[in-house]
Amino acid sequence: MIELLGALFLAAAGLYTGMTALNDLKIKERQLKEVVGIVERTGIYLSSCRLTTAEIFARLSHENTCYSDLFTCTGTEPAKETSAQMRVSGLAYCTEFADYLEDLGSTDLEGELAKNRLFTVEAKTALGQAEDKRKKYSRIYPAAGLSAGLTAALLLL
């Protein structure tokens, strides 16, 4: 009886591991959706509102995203400060996003809008790849985890 209970726990642990891996893919996808939204809003802030980098970051810091806290700046160079925080955040697409943010405010309006459009396309491409990966592995990860747990359980019985 105890062996069967142990086997059940091993199978459940394997399933949990697979579901955790799938959840990680969902988190990455959600974070990339937030990056795309932030970059699109940044384009609007640049073109319609004509905000400075500091004003854009102030607005972004008040939004309800997992990136919001990174836009809270205290120094005189908000782009460099935010970029440095972004690089160590561990969030999805953080290095590429940090590169984009570091250059924000370094050219004229047309240059900024062009860089914004380019990064929007790159972020949407990364989002599409993340969505495809999540869809591809949404059945594989839980099944593989359960199979590994059951295999371990059978080996121990």
Phi and psi in radians as a Rosetta constraint file:
Dihedral C 1 N 2 CA 2 C 2 CIRCULARHARMONIC -1.143 0.35
Dihedral N 2 CA 2 C 2 N 3 CIRCULARHARMONIC -0.612 0.35
Dihedral C 2 N 3 CA 3 C 3 CIRCULARHARMONIC -1.096 0.35
Dihedral N 3 CA 3 C 3 N 4 CIRCULARHARMONIC -0.713 0.35
Dihedral C 3 N 4 CA 4 C 4 CIRCULARHARMONIC -1.165 0.35
Dihedral N 4 CA 4 C 4 N 5 CIRCULARHARMONIC -0.679 0.35
Dihedral C 4 N 5 CA 5 C 5 CIRCULARHARMONIC -1.120 0.35
Dihedral N 5 CA 5 C 5 N 6 CIRCULARHARMONIC -0.737 0.35
Dihedral C 5 N 6 CA 6 C 6 CIRCULARHARMONIC -1.091 0.35
Dihedral N 6 CA 6 C 6 N 7 CIRCULARHARMONIC -0.719 0.35
Dihedral C 6 N 7 CA 7 C 7 CIRCULARHARMONIC -1.100 0.35
Dihedral N 7 CA 7 C 7 N 8 CIRCULARHARMONIC -0.692 0.35
Dihedral C 7 N 8 CA 8 C 8 CIRCULARHARMONIC -1.109 0.35
Dihedral N 8 CA 8 C 8 N 9 CIRCULARHARMONIC -0.747 0.35
Dihedral C 8 N 9 CA 9 C 9 CIRCULARHARMONIC -1.135 0.35
Dihedral N 9 CA 9 C 9 N 10 CIRCULARHARMONIC -0.681 0.35
Dihedral C 9 N 10 CA 10 C 10 CIRCULARHARMONIC -1.122 0.35
Dihedral N 10 CA 10 C 10 N 11 CIRCULARHARMONIC -0.744 0.35
Dihedral C 10 N 11 CA 11 C 11 CIRCULARHARMONIC -1.110 0.35
Dihedral N 11 CA 11 C 11 N 12 CIRCULARHARMONIC -0.743 0.35
Dihedral C 11 N 12 CA 12 C 12 CIRCULARHARMONIC -1.129 0.35
Dihedral N 12 CA 12 C 12 N 13 CIRCULARHARMONIC -0.678 0.35
Dihedral C 12 N 13 CA 13 C 13 CIRCULARHARMONIC -1.127 0.35
Dihedral N 13 CA 13 C 13 N 14 CIRCULARHARMONIC -0.702 0.35
Dihedral C 13 N 14 CA 14 C 14 CIRCULARHARMONIC -1.107 0.35
Dihedral N 14 CA 14 C 14 N 15 CIRCULARHARMONIC -0.764 0.35
Dihedral C 14 N 15 CA 15 C 15 CIRCULARHARMONIC -1.095 0.35
Dihedral N 15 CA 15 C 15 N 16 CIRCULARHARMONIC -0.737 0.35
Dihedral C 15 N 16 CA 16 C 16 CIRCULARHARMONIC -1.064 0.35
Dihedral N 16 CA 16 C 16 N 17 CIRCULARHARMONIC -0.726 0.35
Dihedral C 16 N 17 CA 17 C 17 CIRCULARHARMONIC -1.092 0.35
Dihedral N 17 CA 17 C 17 N 18 CIRCULARHARMONIC -0.752 0.35
Dihedral C 17 N 18 CA 18 C 18 CIRCULARHARMONIC -1.115 0.35
Dihedral N 18 CA 18 C 18 N 19 CIRCULARHARMONIC -0.718 0.35
Dihedral C 18 N 19 CA 19 C 19 CIRCULARHARMONIC -1.183 0.35
Dihedral N 19 CA 19 C 19 N 20 CIRCULARHARMONIC -0.605 0.35
Dihedral C 19 N 20 CA 20 C 20 CIRCULARHARMONIC -1.130 0.35
Dihedral N 20 CA 20 C 20 N 21 CIRCULARHARMONIC -0.744 0.35
Dihedral C 20 N 21 CA 21 C 21 CIRCULARHARMONIC -1.082 0.35
Dihedral N 21 CA 21 C 21 N 22 CIRCULARHARMONIC -0.713 0.35
Dihedral C 21 N 22 CA 22 C 22 CIRCULARHARMONIC -1.150 0.35
Dihedral N 22 CA 22 C 22 N 23 CIRCULARHARMONIC -0.697 0.35
Dihedral C 22 N 23 CA 23 C 23 CIRCULARHARMONIC -1.107 0.35
Dihedral N 23 CA 23 C 23 N 24 CIRCULARHARMONIC -0.648 0.35
Dihedral C 23 N 24 CA 24 C 24 CIRCULARHARMONIC -1.059 0.35
Dihedral N 24 CA 24 C 24 N 25 CIRCULARHARMONIC -0.695 0.35
Dihedral C 24 N 25 CA 25 C 25 CIRCULARHARMONIC -1.139 0.35
Dihedral N 25 CA 25 C 25 N 26 CIRCULARHARMONIC -0.676 0.35
Dihedral C 25 N 26 CA 26 C 26 CIRCULARHARMONIC -1.164 0.35
Dihedral N 26 CA 26 C 26 N 27 CIRCULARHARMONIC -0.673 0.35
Dihedral C 26 N 27 CA 27 C 27 CIRCULARHARMONIC -1.125 0.35
Dihedral N 27 CA 27 C 27 N 28 CIRCULARHARMONIC -0.774 0.35
Dihedral C 27 N 28 CA 28 C 28 CIRCULARHARMONIC -1.062 0.35
Dihedral N 28 CA 28 C 28 N 29 CIRCULARHARMONIC -0.738 0.35
Dihedral C 28 N 29 CA 29 C 29 CIRCULARHARMONIC -1.098 0.35
Dihedral N 29 CA 29 C 29 N 30 CIRCULARHARMONIC -0.756 0.35
Dihedral C 29 N 30 CA 30 C 30 CIRCULARHARMONIC -1.104 0.35
Dihedral N 30 CA 30 C 30 N 31 CIRCULARHARMONIC -0.727 0.35
Dihedral C 30 N 31 CA 31 C 31 CIRCULARHARMONIC -1.138 0.35
Dihedral N 31 CA 31 C 31 N 32 CIRCULARHARMONIC -0.673 0.35
Dihedral C 31 N 32 CA 32 C 32 CIRCULARHARMONIC -1.164 0.35
Dihedral N 32 CA 32 C 32 N 33 CIRCULARHARMONIC -0.614 0.35
Dihedral C 32 N 33 CA 33 C 33 CIRCULARHARMONIC -1.087 0.35
Dihedral N 33 CA 33 C 33 N 34 CIRCULARHARMONIC -0.672 0.35
Dihedral C 33 N 34 CA 34 C 34 CIRCULARHARMONIC -1.163 0.35
Dihedral N 34 CA 34 C 34 N 35 CIRCULARHARMONIC -0.682 0.35
Dihedral C 34 N 35 CA 35 C 35 CIRCULARHARMONIC -1.070 0.35
Dihedral N 35 CA 35 C 35 N 36 CIRCULARHARMONIC -0.813 0.35
Dihedral C 35 N 36 CA 36 C 36 CIRCULARHARMONIC -1.039 0.35
Dihedral N 36 CA 36 C 36 N 37 CIRCULARHARMONIC -0.782 0.35
Dihedral C 36 N 37 CA 37 C 37 CIRCULARHARMONIC -1.093 0.35
Dihedral N 37 CA 37 C 37 N 38 CIRCULARHARMONIC -0.739 0.35
Dihedral C 37 N 38 CA 38 C 38 CIRCULARHARMONIC -1.101 0.35
Dihedral N 38 CA 38 C 38 N 39 CIRCULARHARMONIC -0.766 0.35
Dihedral C 38 N 39 CA 39 C 39 CIRCULARHARMONIC -1.191 0.35
Dihedral N 39 CA 39 C 39 N 40 CIRCULARHARMONIC -0.675 0.35
Dihedral C 39 N 40 CA 40 C 40 CIRCULARHARMONIC -1.124 0.35
Dihedral N 40 CA 40 C 40 N 41 CIRCULARHARMONIC -0.742 0.35
Dihedral C 40 N 41 CA 41 C 41 CIRCULARHARMONIC -1.164 0.35
Dihedral N 41 CA 41 C 41 N 42 CIRCULARHARMONIC -0.601 0.35
Dihedral C 41 N 42 CA 42 C 42 CIRCULARHARMONIC -1.075 0.35
Dihedral N 42 CA 42 C 42 N 43 CIRCULARHARMONIC -0.703 0.35
Dihedral C 42 N 43 CA 43 C 43 CIRCULARHARMONIC -1.063 0.35
Dihedral N 43 CA 43 C 43 N 44 CIRCULARHARMONIC -0.706 0.35
Dihedral C 43 N 44 CA 44 C 44 CIRCULARHARMONIC -1.170 0.35
Dihedral N 44 CA 44 C 44 N 45 CIRCULARHARMONIC -0.758 0.35
Dihedral C 44 N 45 CA 45 C 45 CIRCULARHARMONIC -1.070 0.35
Dihedral N 45 CA 45 C 45 N 46 CIRCULARHARMONIC -0.620 0.35
Dihedral C 45 N 46 CA 46 C 46 CIRCULARHARMONIC -1.267 0.35
Dihedral N 46 CA 46 C 46 N 47 CIRCULARHARMONIC -0.823 0.35
Dihedral C 46 N 47 CA 47 C 47 CIRCULARHARMONIC -1.434 0.35
Dihedral N 47 CA 47 C 47 N 48 CIRCULARHARMONIC -0.801 0.35
Dihedral C 47 N 48 CA 48 C 48 CIRCULARHARMONIC -1.544 0.35
Dihedral N 48 CA 48 C 48 N 49 CIRCULARHARMONIC -0.772 0.35
Dihedral C 48 N 49 CA 49 C 49 CIRCULARHARMONIC -1.595 0.35
Dihedral N 49 CA 49 C 49 N 50 CIRCULARHARMONIC -0.322 0.35
Dihedral C 49 N 50 CA 50 C 50 CIRCULARHARMONIC 0.958 0.35
Dihedral N 50 CA 50 C 50 N 51 CIRCULARHARMONIC 0.798 0.35
Dihedral C 50 N 51 CA 51 C 51 CIRCULARHARMONIC -1.456 0.35
Dihedral N 51 CA 51 C 51 N 52 CIRCULARHARMONIC 2.663 0.35
Dihedral C 51 N 52 CA 52 C 52 CIRCULARHARMONIC -1.357 0.35
Dihedral N 52 CA 52 C 52 N 53 CIRCULARHARMONIC 2.978 0.35
Dihedral C 52 N 53 CA 53 C 53 CIRCULARHARMONIC -1.031 0.35
Dihedral N 53 CA 53 C 53 N 54 CIRCULARHARMONIC -0.771 0.35
Dihedral C 53 N 54 CA 54 C 54 CIRCULARHARMONIC -1.093 0.35
Dihedral N 54 CA 54 C 54 N 55 CIRCULARHARMONIC -0.701 0.35
Dihedral C 54 N 55 CA 55 C 55 CIRCULARHARMONIC -1.198 0.35
Dihedral N 55 CA 55 C 55 N 56 CIRCULARHARMONIC -0.664 0.35
Dihedral C 55 N 56 CA 56 C 56 CIRCULARHARMONIC -1.105 0.35
Dihedral N 56 CA 56 C 56 N 57 CIRCULARHARMONIC -0.816 0.35
Dihedral C 56 N 57 CA 57 C 57 CIRCULARHARMONIC -1.133 0.35
Dihedral N 57 CA 57 C 57 N 58 CIRCULARHARMONIC -0.614 0.35
Dihedral C 57 N 58 CA 58 C 58 CIRCULARHARMONIC -1.089 0.35
Dihedral N 58 CA 58 C 58 N 59 CIRCULARHARMONIC -0.746 0.35
Dihedral C 58 N 59 CA 59 C 59 CIRCULARHARMONIC -1.140 0.35
Dihedral N 59 CA 59 C 59 N 60 CIRCULARHARMONIC -0.766 0.35
Dihedral C 59 N 60 CA 60 C 60 CIRCULARHARMONIC -1.149 0.35
Dihedral N 60 CA 60 C 60 N 61 CIRCULARHARMONIC -0.498 0.35
Dihedral C 60 N 61 CA 61 C 61 CIRCULARHARMONIC -1.234 0.35
Dihedral N 61 CA 61 C 61 N 62 CIRCULARHARMONIC -0.310 0.35
Dihedral C 61 N 62 CA 62 C 62 CIRCULARHARMONIC -1.698 0.35
Dihedral N 62 CA 62 C 62 N 63 CIRCULARHARMONIC 0.016 0.35
Dihedral C 62 N 63 CA 63 C 63 CIRCULARHARMONIC -1.439 0.35
Dihedral N 63 CA 63 C 63 N 64 CIRCULARHARMONIC 2.841 0.35
Dihedral C 63 N 64 CA 64 C 64 CIRCULARHARMONIC -1.742 0.35
Dihedral N 64 CA 64 C 64 N 65 CIRCULARHARMONIC 1.279 0.35
Dihedral C 64 N 65 CA 65 C 65 CIRCULARHARMONIC -2.269 0.35
Dihedral N 65 CA 65 C 65 N 66 CIRCULARHARMONIC 2.933 0.35
Dihedral C 65 N 66 CA 66 C 66 CIRCULARHARMONIC -1.282 0.35
Dihedral N 66 CA 66 C 66 N 67 CIRCULARHARMONIC -0.144 0.35
Dihedral C 66 N 67 CA 67 C 67 CIRCULARHARMONIC -1.716 0.35
Dihedral N 67 CA 67 C 67 N 68 CIRCULARHARMONIC -0.174 0.35
Dihedral C 67 N 68 CA 68 C 68 CIRCULARHARMONIC -0.961 0.35
Dihedral N 68 CA 68 C 68 N 69 CIRCULARHARMONIC -0.786 0.35
Dihedral C 68 N 69 CA 69 C 69 CIRCULARHARMONIC -1.096 0.35
Dihedral N 69 CA 69 C 69 N 70 CIRCULARHARMONIC -0.447 0.35
Dihedral C 69 N 70 CA 70 C 70 CIRCULARHARMONIC -1.253 0.35
Dihedral N 70 CA 70 C 70 N 71 CIRCULARHARMONIC -0.314 0.35
Dihedral C 70 N 71 CA 71 C 71 CIRCULARHARMONIC -1.592 0.35
Dihedral N 71 CA 71 C 71 N 72 CIRCULARHARMONIC 0.012 0.35
Dihedral C 71 N 72 CA 72 C 72 CIRCULARHARMONIC -1.400 0.35
Dihedral N 72 CA 72 C 72 N 73 CIRCULARHARMONIC 1.966 0.35
Dihedral C 72 N 73 CA 73 C 73 CIRCULARHARMONIC -2.046 0.35
Dihedral N 73 CA 73 C 73 N 74 CIRCULARHARMONIC 2.528 0.35
Dihedral C 73 N 74 CA 74 C 74 CIRCULARHARMONIC -2.067 0.35
Dihedral N 74 CA 74 C 74 N 75 CIRCULARHARMONIC -0.317 0.35
Dihedral C 74 N 75 CA 75 C 75 CIRCULARHARMONIC -1.544 0.35
Dihedral N 75 CA 75 C 75 N 76 CIRCULARHARMONIC -3.045 0.35
Dihedral C 75 N 76 CA 76 C 76 CIRCULARHARMONIC -1.558 0.35
Dihedral N 76 CA 76 C 76 N 77 CIRCULARHARMONIC -0.201 0.35
Dihedral C 76 N 77 CA 77 C 77 CIRCULARHARMONIC -2.086 0.35
Dihedral N 77 CA 77 C 77 N 78 CIRCULARHARMONIC 1.419 0.35
Dihedral C 77 N 78 CA 78 C 78 CIRCULARHARMONIC -1.089 0.35
Dihedral N 78 CA 78 C 78 N 79 CIRCULARHARMONIC -0.591 0.35
Dihedral C 78 N 79 CA 79 C 79 CIRCULARHARMONIC -1.143 0.35
Dihedral N 79 CA 79 C 79 N 80 CIRCULARHARMONIC -0.787 0.35
Dihedral C 79 N 80 CA 80 C 80 CIRCULARHARMONIC -1.212 0.35
Dihedral N 80 CA 80 C 80 N 81 CIRCULARHARMONIC -0.683 0.35
Dihedral C 80 N 81 CA 81 C 81 CIRCULARHARMONIC -1.135 0.35
Dihedral N 81 CA 81 C 81 N 82 CIRCULARHARMONIC -0.826 0.35
Dihedral C 81 N 82 CA 82 C 82 CIRCULARHARMONIC -1.148 0.35
Dihedral N 82 CA 82 C 82 N 83 CIRCULARHARMONIC -0.708 0.35
Dihedral C 82 N 83 CA 83 C 83 CIRCULARHARMONIC -1.067 0.35
Dihedral N 83 CA 83 C 83 N 84 CIRCULARHARMONIC -0.755 0.35
Dihedral C 83 N 84 CA 84 C 84 CIRCULARHARMONIC -1.108 0.35
Dihedral N 84 CA 84 C 84 N 85 CIRCULARHARMONIC -0.726 0.35
Dihedral C 84 N 85 CA 85 C 85 CIRCULARHARMONIC -1.143 0.35
Dihedral N 85 CA 85 C 85 N 86 CIRCULARHARMONIC -0.670 0.35
Dihedral C 85 N 86 CA 86 C 86 CIRCULARHARMONIC -1.127 0.35
Dihedral N 86 CA 86 C 86 N 87 CIRCULARHARMONIC -0.705 0.35
Dihedral C 86 N 87 CA 87 C 87 CIRCULARHARMONIC -1.070 0.35
Dihedral N 87 CA 87 C 87 N 88 CIRCULARHARMONIC -0.567 0.35
Dihedral C 87 N 88 CA 88 C 88 CIRCULARHARMONIC -1.743 0.35
Dihedral N 88 CA 88 C 88 N 89 CIRCULARHARMONIC 0.101 0.35
Dihedral C 88 N 89 CA 89 C 89 CIRCULARHARMONIC -1.279 0.35
Dihedral N 89 CA 89 C 89 N 90 CIRCULARHARMONIC -0.527 0.35
Dihedral C 89 N 90 CA 90 C 90 CIRCULARHARMONIC 1.369 0.35
Dihedral N 90 CA 90 C 90 N 91 CIRCULARHARMONIC 0.094 0.35
Dihedral C 90 N 91 CA 91 C 91 CIRCULARHARMONIC -1.342 0.35
Dihedral N 91 CA 91 C 91 N 92 CIRCULARHARMONIC 2.848 0.35
Dihedral C 91 N 92 CA 92 C 92 CIRCULARHARMONIC -1.059 0.35
Dihedral N 92 CA 92 C 92 N 93 CIRCULARHARMONIC 2.387 0.35
Dihedral C 92 N 93 CA 93 C 93 CIRCULARHARMONIC 1.097 0.35
Dihedral N 93 CA 93 C 93 N 94 CIRCULARHARMONIC 0.443 0.35
Dihedral C 93 N 94 CA 94 C 94 CIRCULARHARMONIC -1.168 0.35
Dihedral N 94 CA 94 C 94 N 95 CIRCULARHARMONIC -0.656 0.35
Dihedral C 94 N 95 CA 95 C 95 CIRCULARHARMONIC -1.182 0.35
Dihedral N 95 CA 95 C 95 N 96 CIRCULARHARMONIC -0.803 0.35
Dihedral C 95 N 96 CA 96 C 96 CIRCULARHARMONIC -1.138 0.35
Dihedral N 96 CA 96 C 96 N 97 CIRCULARHARMONIC -0.726 0.35
Dihedral C 96 N 97 CA 97 C 97 CIRCULARHARMONIC -1.121 0.35
Dihedral N 97 CA 97 C 97 N 98 CIRCULARHARMONIC -0.709 0.35
Dihedral C 97 N 98 CA 98 C 98 CIRCULARHARMONIC -1.107 0.35
Dihedral N 98 CA 98 C 98 N 99 CIRCULARHARMONIC -0.705 0.35
Dihedral C 98 N 99 CA 99 C 99 CIRCULARHARMONIC -1.064 0.35
Dihedral N 99 CA 99 C 99 N 100 CIRCULARHARMONIC -0.758 0.35
Dihedral C 99 N 100 CA 100 C 100 CIRCULARHARMONIC -1.094 0.35
Dihedral N 100 CA 100 C 100 N 101 CIRCULARHARMONIC -0.827 0.35
Dihedral C 100 N 101 CA 101 C 101 CIRCULARHARMONIC -1.163 0.35
Dihedral N 101 CA 101 C 101 N 102 CIRCULARHARMONIC -0.588 0.35
Dihedral C 101 N 102 CA 102 C 102 CIRCULARHARMONIC -1.097 0.35
Dihedral N 102 CA 102 C 102 N 103 CIRCULARHARMONIC -0.586 0.35
Dihedral C 102 N 103 CA 103 C 103 CIRCULARHARMONIC -1.544 0.35
Dihedral N 103 CA 103 C 103 N 104 CIRCULARHARMONIC -0.103 0.35
Dihedral C 103 N 104 CA 104 C 104 CIRCULARHARMONIC -1.072 0.35
Dihedral N 104 CA 104 C 104 N 105 CIRCULARHARMONIC 2.247 0.35
Dihedral C 104 N 105 CA 105 C 105 CIRCULARHARMONIC 1.550 0.35
Dihedral N 105 CA 105 C 105 N 106 CIRCULARHARMONIC 0.137 0.35
Dihedral C 105 N 106 CA 106 C 106 CIRCULARHARMONIC -1.647 0.35
Dihedral N 106 CA 106 C 106 N 107 CIRCULARHARMONIC -0.155 0.35
Dihedral C 106 N 107 CA 107 C 107 CIRCULARHARMONIC -2.270 0.35
Dihedral N 107 CA 107 C 107 N 108 CIRCULARHARMONIC -3.131 0.35
Dihedral C 107 N 108 CA 108 C 108 CIRCULARHARMONIC -1.261 0.35
Dihedral N 108 CA 108 C 108 N 109 CIRCULARHARMONIC 3.067 0.35
Dihedral C 108 N 109 CA 109 C 109 CIRCULARHARMONIC -1.022 0.35
Dihedral N 109 CA 109 C 109 N 110 CIRCULARHARMONIC -0.780 0.35
Dihedral C 109 N 110 CA 110 C 110 CIRCULARHARMONIC -1.087 0.35
Dihedral N 110 CA 110 C 110 N 111 CIRCULARHARMONIC -0.698 0.35
Dihedral C 110 N 111 CA 111 C 111 CIRCULARHARMONIC -1.139 0.35
Dihedral N 111 CA 111 C 111 N 112 CIRCULARHARMONIC -0.710 0.35
Dihedral C 111 N 112 CA 112 C 112 CIRCULARHARMONIC -1.119 0.35
Dihedral N 112 CA 112 C 112 N 113 CIRCULARHARMONIC -0.749 0.35
Dihedral C 112 N 113 CA 113 C 113 CIRCULARHARMONIC -1.153 0.35
Dihedral N 113 CA 113 C 113 N 114 CIRCULARHARMONIC -0.650 0.35
Dihedral C 113 N 114 CA 114 C 114 CIRCULARHARMONIC -1.148 0.35
Dihedral N 114 CA 114 C 114 N 115 CIRCULARHARMONIC -0.773 0.35
Dihedral C 114 N 115 CA 115 C 115 CIRCULARHARMONIC -1.100 0.35
Dihedral N 115 CA 115 C 115 N 116 CIRCULARHARMONIC -0.648 0.35
Dihedral C 115 N 116 CA 116 C 116 CIRCULARHARMONIC -1.145 0.35
Dihedral N 116 CA 116 C 116 N 117 CIRCULARHARMONIC -0.772 0.35
Dihedral C 116 N 117 CA 117 C 117 CIRCULARHARMONIC -1.093 0.35
Dihedral N 117 CA 117 C 117 N 118 CIRCULARHARMONIC -0.746 0.35
Dihedral C 117 N 118 CA 118 C 118 CIRCULARHARMONIC -1.095 0.35
Dihedral N 118 CA 118 C 118 N 119 CIRCULARHARMONIC -0.803 0.35
Dihedral C 118 N 119 CA 119 C 119 CIRCULARHARMONIC -1.197 0.35
Dihedral N 119 CA 119 C 119 N 120 CIRCULARHARMONIC -0.574 0.35
Dihedral C 119 N 120 CA 120 C 120 CIRCULARHARMONIC -1.059 0.35
Dihedral N 120 CA 120 C 120 N 121 CIRCULARHARMONIC -0.772 0.35
Dihedral C 120 N 121 CA 121 C 121 CIRCULARHARMONIC -1.099 0.35
Dihedral N 121 CA 121 C 121 N 122 CIRCULARHARMONIC -0.766 0.35
Dihedral C 121 N 122 CA 122 C 122 CIRCULARHARMONIC -1.104 0.35
Dihedral N 122 CA 122 C 122 N 123 CIRCULARHARMONIC -0.746 0.35
Dihedral C 122 N 123 CA 123 C 123 CIRCULARHARMONIC -1.176 0.35
Dihedral N 123 CA 123 C 123 N 124 CIRCULARHARMONIC -0.672 0.35
Dihedral C 123 N 124 CA 124 C 124 CIRCULARHARMONIC -1.171 0.35
Dihedral N 124 CA 124 C 124 N 125 CIRCULARHARMONIC -0.600 0.35
Dihedral C 124 N 125 CA 125 C 125 CIRCULARHARMONIC -1.130 0.35
Dihedral N 125 CA 125 C 125 N 126 CIRCULARHARMONIC -0.795 0.35
Dihedral C 125 N 126 CA 126 C 126 CIRCULARHARMONIC -1.089 0.35
Dihedral N 126 CA 126 C 126 N 127 CIRCULARHARMONIC -0.674 0.35
Dihedral C 126 N 127 CA 127 C 127 CIRCULARHARMONIC -1.112 0.35
Dihedral N 127 CA 127 C 127 N 128 CIRCULARHARMONIC -0.772 0.35
Dihedral C 127 N 128 CA 128 C 128 CIRCULARHARMONIC -1.052 0.35
Dihedral N 128 CA 128 C 128 N 129 CIRCULARHARMONIC -0.712 0.35
Dihedral C 128 N 129 CA 129 C 129 CIRCULARHARMONIC -1.140 0.35
Dihedral N 129 CA 129 C 129 N 130 CIRCULARHARMONIC -0.700 0.35
Dihedral C 129 N 130 CA 130 C 130 CIRCULARHARMONIC -1.146 0.35
Dihedral N 130 CA 130 C 130 N 131 CIRCULARHARMONIC -0.701 0.35
Dihedral C 130 N 131 CA 131 C 131 CIRCULARHARMONIC -1.101 0.35
Dihedral N 131 CA 131 C 131 N 132 CIRCULARHARMONIC -0.768 0.35
Dihedral C 131 N 132 CA 132 C 132 CIRCULARHARMONIC -1.076 0.35
Dihedral N 132 CA 132 C 132 N 133 CIRCULARHARMONIC -0.738 0.35
Dihedral C 132 N 133 CA 133 C 133 CIRCULARHARMONIC -1.141 0.35
Dihedral N 133 CA 133 C 133 N 134 CIRCULARHARMONIC -0.733 0.35
Dihedral C 133 N 134 CA 134 C 134 CIRCULARHARMONIC -1.096 0.35
Dihedral N 134 CA 134 C 134 N 135 CIRCULARHARMONIC -0.771 0.35
Dihedral C 134 N 135 CA 135 C 135 CIRCULARHARMONIC -1.104 0.35
Dihedral N 135 CA 135 C 135 N 136 CIRCULARHARMONIC -0.711 0.35
Dihedral C 135 N 136 CA 136 C 136 CIRCULARHARMONIC -1.128 0.35
Dihedral N 136 CA 136 C 136 N 137 CIRCULARHARMONIC -0.732 0.35
Dihedral C 136 N 137 CA 137 C 137 CIRCULARHARMONIC -1.697 0.35
Dihedral N 137 CA 137 C 137 N 138 CIRCULARHARMONIC 0.049 0.35
Dihedral C 137 N 138 CA 138 C 138 CIRCULARHARMONIC -1.117 0.35
Dihedral N 138 CA 138 C 138 N 139 CIRCULARHARMONIC -0.475 0.35
Dihedral C 138 N 139 CA 139 C 139 CIRCULARHARMONIC -1.763 0.35
Dihedral N 139 CA 139 C 139 N 140 CIRCULARHARMONIC -0.468 0.35
Dihedral C 139 N 140 CA 140 C 140 CIRCULARHARMONIC -1.260 0.35
Dihedral N 140 CA 140 C 140 N 141 CIRCULARHARMONIC -0.832 0.35
Dihedral C 140 N 141 CA 141 C 141 CIRCULARHARMONIC -1.058 0.35
Dihedral N 141 CA 141 C 141 N 142 CIRCULARHARMONIC -0.880 0.35
Dihedral C 141 N 142 CA 142 C 142 CIRCULARHARMONIC -1.090 0.35
Dihedral N 142 CA 142 C 142 N 143 CIRCULARHARMONIC -0.717 0.35
Dihedral C 142 N 143 CA 143 C 143 CIRCULARHARMONIC -1.160 0.35
Dihedral N 143 CA 143 C 143 N 144 CIRCULARHARMONIC -0.701 0.35
Dihedral C 143 N 144 CA 144 C 144 CIRCULARHARMONIC -1.166 0.35
Dihedral N 144 CA 144 C 144 N 145 CIRCULARHARMONIC -0.705 0.35
Dihedral C 144 N 145 CA 145 C 145 CIRCULARHARMONIC -1.096 0.35
Dihedral N 145 CA 145 C 145 N 146 CIRCULARHARMONIC -0.793 0.35
Dihedral C 145 N 146 CA 146 C 146 CIRCULARHARMONIC -1.114 0.35
Dihedral N 146 CA 146 C 146 N 147 CIRCULARHARMONIC -0.745 0.35
Dihedral C 146 N 147 CA 147 C 147 CIRCULARHARMONIC -1.081 0.35
Dihedral N 147 CA 147 C 147 N 148 CIRCULARHARMONIC -0.736 0.35
Dihedral C 147 N 148 CA 148 C 148 CIRCULARHARMONIC -1.125 0.35
Dihedral N 148 CA 148 C 148 N 149 CIRCULARHARMONIC -0.704 0.35
Dihedral C 148 N 149 CA 149 C 149 CIRCULARHARMONIC -1.122 0.35
Dihedral N 149 CA 149 C 149 N 150 CIRCULARHARMONIC -0.751 0.35
Dihedral C 149 N 150 CA 150 C 150 CIRCULARHARMONIC -1.164 0.35
Dihedral N 150 CA 150 C 150 N 151 CIRCULARHARMONIC -0.668 0.35
Dihedral C 150 N 151 CA 151 C 151 CIRCULARHARMONIC -1.103 0.35
Dihedral N 151 CA 151 C 151 N 152 CIRCULARHARMONIC -0.770 0.35
Dihedral C 151 N 152 CA 152 C 152 CIRCULARHARMONIC -1.091 0.35
Dihedral N 152 CA 152 C 152 N 153 CIRCULARHARMONIC -0.706 0.35
Dihedral C 152 N 153 CA 153 C 153 CIRCULARHARMONIC -1.116 0.35
Dihedral N 153 CA 153 C 153 N 154 CIRCULARHARMONIC -0.750 0.35
Dihedral C 153 N 154 CA 154 C 154 CIRCULARHARMONIC -1.145 0.35
Dihedral N 154 CA 154 C 154 N 155 CIRCULARHARMONIC -0.633 0.35
Dihedral C 154 N 155 CA 155 C 155 CIRCULARHARMONIC -1.174 0.35
Dihedral N 155 CA 155 C 155 N 156 CIRCULARHARMONIC -0.572 0.35
Dihedral C 155 N 156 CA 156 C 156 CIRCULARHARMONIC -1.456 0.35
Dihedral N 156 CA 156 C 156 N 157 CIRCULARHARMONIC -0.312 0.35
